[in-house]
Amino acid sequence: MCGVMAADSWGTSEVKKPKNPTFGDLFKEGCTLMEEGFWSEAIPVWTEAIELRPGHRNAMYKRAVCIFESGANLALVQTELQACLDGDFAQRYDPFNEFNDLPPVEVWLWMATVNHRIMNFDEARKDIGRFVEEAGSKHVSADLASKLIAEIQFTQVQMDNPRDMSVQKMQINSPEEDSHPVLTADGSTMFFSSSRVPESGEAPGRGFRDVYVTRLGDDNVWSKPERLDLGVEKHAQVISVDPYGVELVVEEHDGWVTDRRVSVRTEKGWAEVEDLVLDKHIPNHGEVVFFPGKDRIIASVVDRKGEGGFDLYESERRGDGTWTALRPLGTEVNTWGDEITPFVAPDGQTLFYASDGLVGMGGFDVYRSVRNESGTYSPPVNMGYPINSVEDDLGFVIDATGKKAYVSSRRDVSEGDLDLYEVNLQEKTLERDVVVVTLHAEETENEAVPNQLILRDAQSQNEINRIASLPGEKAFQFILETGSTYVLEAESVDAEGEVALLNVRTIDVPEDRGSGVVDMSIHTLYGGDLMASNGDHGTPFVLMPDARTQSSESTLKSNGLVELQREENQEKEVQDESELQSLSPTVSGEKPTKNVTTEEAEVSVVIEEAQPEVPALLKSAFAAFISEPICGIVTKPAGGQAQLLLAVQLYGAQIHSGRMTLEATIDQVVIASQNARPVVRIEGSASAKTRLASKSNEVLANDRVMDVYLRMRDALLAKGLVAGDDYVMEVIRRVQPDADTPSELRHSDVPPATFQYVRVDIR
């Protein structure tokens, strides 16, 4: 119900109508076009069919679906769907049966989707209720109904608790579609796809979607987009670019056949595209993005062994240059829906992608996952509002500072074309701090300009990277991790091929310097003289923040934007974590999307009930206190200086949140609201091992947290406090596998938690 790629804009369909077609001919043609995603081209076919059979509500339904998928005005879609609702519905719906003139009962879900997109949430709930009334809880689309309910709830929570960021439409957009941005690591150059019509005086367009490039000026304004002539004969969709803007990967397609191509920037400009064939194990279609070191890829492809639709896979380059077979990223990342537009951030750990298979705000949402040292990926975190909207949001990219990002979205677009949006983040988004360094050598004598730089690890002396100058520029660019020390060798090669060492320098990147972008002269690094220094590294060059670095810790703190904690093995902030909410649907027979969160932390808890062997220390009553480790639980701390107001944990029983006393907790929130707008964080969890006949684990976690949430909200309102104005409420739901209990807790005096708990924190 939320197809992102408007296949109808790809070109003329190969399906041809016969002369004087019958209704059956038109029905077959319309179904074929819909199967291939040619939504706009199917609309006139269904219109002609309806003229032959005016009362054929099934044909009317199919036309309404095509109008929706083509990105037409939602008011028109609503009118079309309304015409399909009056009357009976097909009990056994065959979409290819021309003699079936009744629409399926799913028409109510389409209407609910439209009402959700226009943020008419109450009407959307009524539409879903009509579907349940007509279809029952065991209908094949009951799961979809559950997902829609969850999305409505999730959307309202997200919009009530927006994240600390701003999102605005970019000035480079055109009246046509602009989408799929990719970004160099330093954030200075963006490539994207556009179907725009060239302005007067510009080179004529090809009538296809093309590749455009824009550059960020010193005034922080993006230049007028320039079309790149890459030799692509049909539509060109941008997939990825390497961190330094040298290799650009695109997908060439005509709506039926797709091929992956690559273009390389040379001193004369961009070369014509060539086939990008990686390995026989890796299909030559679908999106592929490289990690910064080009030693690993993420591919979004369709595989019959996958979870469904486009899934994300990883492959690693072997020492001989071949690639390993694609390995799926796991069932927490891949879903029954589509996972598309992957992007690996410059830190080489943080992955962003879009999915319509997880509970989100509607359509495709942007999610964040982190590649761990073991090669596994953390459960996805919804990037929240306002990055995500009730419309399709995809193609999220971010620079090395972690503070400037871009996304393509259908929001605020009357006719469904994607536009580009700029995102300014005020919170930590990348898992690891890195620095993009550009060394300029314009003022260096030609004979002293290095042919290449060799980057080594200072401790092991292992070679990390060989760095050539940027094509057509006297400049070198590379990425360094904070908290590391490197050796950078400058080499030259003479006409006879003899290699000479010009200079060697140790670079120290302090742990607390923060991520960012550094531009400097090569003389600044090497002390003004590039000529050989007999391998003497000299005094280590300490890479401190410069004027262009926008995300150093000191800068952020001075602006009062965030407070970063740089503790060993620290996980991402709870604000990121809060977006993992999985709001449970209420339709019986549902199969909600699984949502398991990350592990490895300890929290303070107070035990309400416990088995006899639990130490007496853990039997403390409810209290308001600053968190201290009392019992280990596989969950995250509330973070910062959060105060634990309430915590309940059971080992062998179920939590009855309705019996919990909240008066002391309410009083603490009232006191805190007198001086500031506190953030109240409510977390409820259920064990993955728990099985109740009447409720799923997701529903258990939801019930626990929502009961406390509603009681607190009503109690605070009775005291004159309004959510959003006087305080902010964050809600987290978890389903956690007992097998993830840290090993150090499994044999301690404290029984390992079975994740039956509720906690309330305030900060």
Summary of the structure (lengths in Angstrom):
residues: 763
radius of gyration: 28.4
end to end distance: 39.7
largest distance: 89.1
contacts: 2501
relative contact order: 0.08
helix: 23%
strand: 28%
